[in-house]
Amino acid sequence: MNRSSLLLVFALLFNSTTLQAQKAHWTKLFDGKTLKGWNQKNGQAKYYVENGEIIGETVANTPNSFLCTNQEYADFILELDLKVDDRMNSGIQFRSLSKPEVQDGRVHGYQMEIDPSVRAWSGGIYDEGRRDWLYIPNINPAGKKSFRVGEWNKYRIEAIGNTLRTWINGIPVAYLIDDMTAKGFIALQVHSIYADMKPGMKIRWKNIRIQTSNLSPSPFDATPVVNLVPNFLSEQEHAQGYRLLFNGKDFTGWRGINSDKMPSKNWSVVDGAIQITPSDGSETGNDIVTTEQFAAFELVFEFKLTESANSGVKYFVNEKWSTEGKSGIGLEYQILDDEHHPDAKQGVVGNRTLASLYDLIPSEKLEKRFQRKIGEWNQGRIQVFPNNQVVYWLNGFKVVEYERKSNIFRALVARSKYEKIEGFGMNDAGPILLQNHGDAVGFRGIKLRVLTP
């Protein structure tokens, strides 16, 4: 081997060694013996070390307790093992904060849920002390089955940029895009006692380790994404086939119903959102539709109501049914202020209320805590599968499910306001429609992917 060849071999070996050295390495957050590097905030639950485990134990008459790292972390990958008593609730805080000026120092921020109850929301992402639930695992059935009650579970969190992902026992559970907090501490929660909980219940943590440099994100997968950054597509959503139907700037890809251009009144883009301004009645048929038609698809959108407002998102719209300049006709995801708009009391058994299949099937109603207040953004999702199964979602909850073109569907139409419209909801494709009902409503984050058999 000549000198040049030897130099090349040494160079390759050096580069390989250097790359290995640059690979991310794990740092232990728990030494297995003491709580060095941790401090307790808020409640007075017991934290102690036993048999190489951190044990958290419930105590009566105290709020949520948090054992917090002294250090704050921005981008990281965290892994740990945990085992929790049945009927106990807990969580792992990350990118969390505690400031005297915010709720007297209450810990607030992202939390990966620990939930051994039949609800099975373990691995979901909760916003402690702020916005409540951000990612409810209902939309990811495989993830809901990942937690093993009464056994040790391996938890993993990847927080890289605005992408927050969770796994339990190697199964992906949550995929959240959010940019509210970029850095904060990690904490082990012992929840205050409620429901079936009692003093002396325990949760155990061990093998707590973290990576903070040279991070390598896990590959893309099929986990549904909840994206709270307006009009932005994550790389996972790109990989899953989503595209934006609204670019956040103008009405490219949209037109007025029965027209080749946008209406001249009542529609505008303000601060990255489509805004409907109240109508003065001078224009009718003021809905807008996509320039494309869609058959099987998954549509995700955010909407914001004002008091007493009425609107809707329609699909399988047939413009032949839109006569005399009236609103476009199609299957509708109802958008309504149920409390103040009279339409909520019309129809049959509430089939004109929020997130219902308008005038056909009432939506399941959410608990008050999961309803967004007027003026806050809600997330809707419409899934139309190639087999004509249709599912509506509202803020992470399935609220309507039906089969288009089925005998039951035909019977519902025959007893609705659409009974005289031949072929209503039966067409194979149609545009997506945003309804102007004369009220102030906002839309943003409108994205769609085509679903194939």
N, C-alpha and C positions, 0 to 999 in steps of 0.2 A: 504494500500500500504506500503510495507516494505521500509527500508532505501535504499537498493540497487536500487529498482525501482524508488524511488524519485530522486536519483542521476542520473539515466539514463535519466529521463524526463528532468531534469535541463540541463544535458549535451546536449541533443538534441535541447532544446530551445536555449541554448547558441550558439551552432554551427549554427543553422538556422539564428539567429540574426547576427552573425558574417559574414555569407555568404551574407546576405542582405546588410550589411555595405560595403562589398567588391565589390558589384556590381558597374559597371560604373555609374557615375553621370554626369549630364550635367553642363557645365560652360558657362555662358553668355559671349559672346564677345562684345556685344553692350548693354549699359545700358539703351537705349531708350531715352536718353536725350542729350548726348554729344558724341564727337568723341574721348573720352579718351581711350587710348590704341591703337590708330591708327595714322598713319602718311602717308602723300601723297608723291608719287614718280613720276618722269618723267613729264607727261603732266600737264596742268593747268585747267583741267575740274573742275567744281564746285562740292564740296561735302558739304552737310549740313544736319542737323537733323530737321525733321518736323513731328509732329503727331506720334511720336514713330517710325519713319522710317529714315534710311539713304537714302538720295536722291543724286544721281549722275546726273549731267547735262552737256550736250555737250557744248563745246566752240570751236569757229573757230580758225584755225591756231595753233593747238597744237597737239603734238603726243599723243599716248595712255596714259591715266592717270590711276594711281593705288592707292587706299586707302588701305594701308598695315598694318597688325598687327605689333605692336612693338615686339611681341614675335614670335619665330620660333617653329614649330611643326614637329615632326617626324611621329609617328603612331597616328592616330586620326580617329574619326568619326565626320563629320561636317554636320549640318542641318541648313537651312535658308529658308525663303520665299522671293520671288522676283516677281516684276511686271515691265515689260519693254514696252516702247512705240513701236508700230509697226514700222518696217523698221530700227530699231536701233540694233546694234550689241554690245555685251558685254560678260563678262566671269568672272569666279571666279578662281583666281590663288590659287594654293596650292603647298607646298614644293617649293616655288619660292625664287629667290635670286636677289640681286642687289649689284654688286661689282664695285668699281671704275675702276678696271683693265679690266672689261668685258663690252665692248661696252659703255664705259663712264657711267656705272651704270644703263644701261637699265635693267628693270625687265625681268627676264627670268625664265622659268620653266613651270610646268604643269598648264593647264587651263581647267576647265569644261565650255564648250561653252554655251552661251545664244544666240539663233539664231531664231527669230520669222519669218524669211523669208520662202518662199516656199521650200527652200533647206532642211529645217528642220533638222539641225545638232545639235540642242540643246542636251546637255548631252554628246556630244562627247568630246574627250580629245585632246587638242591642246598643242603643246610645244612652248610657246611664246618665241620669240627671239632666238630659237635654231633650232629644227628639223621640225617645221611646224606640220602637222596633224599626230597624232599617232593612234587615233581610230576614224574612220569615221562611223557614225551610219547606213550607207546604208545597212550594213550586218545584222542589227537588225531592221526589219520593225516595230515591235511592239514598240520598244523604240522611233522610229521617230515620233510616234503618241502621245507621252506622254505629250508634251508641249502644254499648252493652251494659244493661242495668245490673248493678251489683258486682261488676268486674272492673279490672283496670282498663282504662281507655287511653290511647295515645292521641294527644291533641297537637295540631300544627297550625300556626298562623303565619301567613306571608303578608307583610305590609311593605309594599314597594311602590313609591310614588302615591298616586291616588287609587291604587289597586289593593284591595283587602280581600284575602282568600283564606278559607278555613278547611281543615280536614279532620276527620275522626277515624282512627284505625285505618288510615290510608285511603279513605273514601272522601272525595270532595263534597263539601256541604254548602258553603256560601261563597258567592263571588260578588263583591260590592265595589262599585266605583264611587268614591266620595272624596271631597277635598276640604272638609271642614278643619281637620286637625292634622298637622304634619309631624308632630313630635310630642312625646309624653312618656310617662312612666308605665311600667307593667305592674299589675296588682292581682292578688288572689283574693277573691271575694268570699265572705261568709254572709249569706243573706240574713236579714232580720227574720224573726219567727213570724210565720203567717200560715193560714190554712192548716194542713196536717203536720206542720213542723213542730218541733218541741225542743227544749233545752237538751244539750248533750249530743245532738246529731253531729256527725263528723264528715269532713272531706279530707282526703289525703293527696298530696302532690309529691312527686319525686322526679329525678332525671330532668331537671329544668335546665335547658341550655339554649343558647342564642347565637345566631350569626349576624354580623353587622357590616361586613365588607365583602366585596367580590361576590355579591349575591347572584344566584342563578334561579330565576323564577321557574316554577313547575310548568310543564307544557300546557298548551290550551286543551280544553276538554269540553264536554257537553253541558257543564253546569250552567243553569240559567243565570243571567247577569241582571242585577238590579243596579242601574246606572243613575246616580243622583247629580251628575254633572250635565247641565242642560246642553242639548244639541251636540253631544260628543259621543263618538263611537269608540269603545275600547277595542284593543286588539283581539280580545276573545270574541266580542260581538262581530267584528270583521270576519274572524275565522268561522263563526257560526252562520255567516251569510246575511247579516243585517246590513241595511243601508238607511241613511236618513231620508225621510220624505220631506223634511223641512230643514233648511240649512241654517236657520237662526238669523238670516239677514233679509231675505226677500221671499217672494212667492214663486220662485222657480219650481216648476213641476205641478203647479196648481192653476185652476181656471174657475170661472163662474159656472154654475150649473146651466146647461143649455147655452153655453157661450164658449168662445175660443179665447176669451181674455178675462182678467179679474174684474169683479164688480168695482164700480167707481166710488162706492161709499161703504163705510162701516167696518172695513178690514184694514189692519195695519200691523206692522212689526215694530214692537217697542221693547227694548232691553232684551232682545233674544227670544221674544215670545210673540205668537200670533194673538192679536187683541181684537175682539169684537166690541165695537162701540154701540151703545143703544141706538136702535133705529128710530127715525122720525116718521116712519110709515110711508115715505115717498118711494121706496123701492121694495118690491117683493121678489121672491125667488132669489134671495141674496146668499144662498149657500155656496160653498166652494167645494170642488172635487179635484182629485188627482188627475193628471193628464194620462196616467196609465191605469189599466184595469188589472185586477188580481183575482185569482181563483182560491187556492189554498195558501194560507199565510198566517204569520203571527205578527200582530200589530201591537206596539207598545207606545204609550203616549202619556203625557202629564196634562192635567187640566186644573184650572183654578176658577172657582165660582165667586160671584158676588151675591149679596143677599137677594133672595127671590129669583135668582137667575135660572134659565132653562136653556139647554142646548143638547147636543148629541153627536155621536160619531156613528155614521152609517156605512154600510158595506153591501155589496151586491146591489148597488143602486142601478136602476134602469131609468134612463132619462126620458124614455117614451112615456113613463108614468107621470112625469113632471109637466103638468099642463097649466096653462094660463098664468105662467110665471110663478107658480107656487113652489114651496120647498121641495127639494129632491126627495124621492121615496126609496126606501130600502130598509133592510134590517138595521135596528138601531141599538146602540149601547147608550142608554139614557143618562144624561148629565143634568142634575136637578138639585136645587136647594129644597130638600124634602120638607123641612120645617116651615118654610114660608111660601112656597109656590103651590097654588091650588091644584096643579096637575097631579101632585102626589096622592091626592084623595080620589082621583078619577080612575077610570079603568076598572079592573077586577083584582081583588086581593093584593093590591099594591104593585101591579105590573107596570106602573108608570113612575115608580120611584127610582132613585139613584142606582145605576149599574144594572137595571133590569133590561131584559130584552123587551123593548118598549111595546106595550099593549098586548104582550103575549105571555111572558114568564116573569114573575117577580124575582128580584135578587134576594139572596140570603143577607140578612142585615148584620152588620158588624157591631161588636161591642163598642160602647161609646169611646173607649180609649184608643180604638183603632180608626175612628172616623177623624178626618181632617176638618179643622174649623174653616168656616167661610173665610176666604182670603189666603188659605194655605194650599200648596200643591198636592194633588192626589195623583197616584199612578194607576192607569188603567191598562189592561192587556186583553186582547181578543185573539183567541186561537181558533182558526178554521182549518181543520185537518182534511186531507184528501178524501177521507171516508165520510165527510159531511158532519162529523162531530164538531161542535162549537162549544168553546169554554170562555167565560168571562172571568176576569180577575179584578179585584179592587184592593189596592194597598197590600198586596201579598196574600189575599184570601180568594179562594174560588167561590164565586157568588152565583153563577148561572152555568148550567150545562144542558145541552139539548142536541138532537140530531136533525139537521136540516134535511128537508125532503121526505122525512119519515111520515107515517100515517098520523102519529101524534102531532107532529108539526102542522100537517095539513088541517087537522081538527082545530088546533089553536088559531090558525089563520082564519078559518071559517067562522070563528066566534069573535073576531077582532074588527077593528075599524078598516082592515085591509081586505075584508071578505069579498068585495066586488072587483079587486084588482087581480086579474087573471095572471097566474104565474108568480105572484108575489114571493120573493125570497127564493125562487127556484132557479134563477139564472146561474150559469156556470162561472161567470166572472163579472166584475163590475168595478168601478172606481171607489175609492174611499172618500167619504164626504164629511165635512165639518159644518154643522148646522148653525145658522144665524137665526135665533128665535126672537131677536130684538133686544136681548139682554147682554150685559157686559160679562164676557167669559174669556179666559186666556188658555192657550195651548202651547206646548213646547215639547222637546224631546220626542218628536214623532219619528218612529223608526219601524221598519218592516223587514221581514225575511220571508221568502217564498218557501213553502213546505211541499216536499215531493213525496210520493208513495214509497 
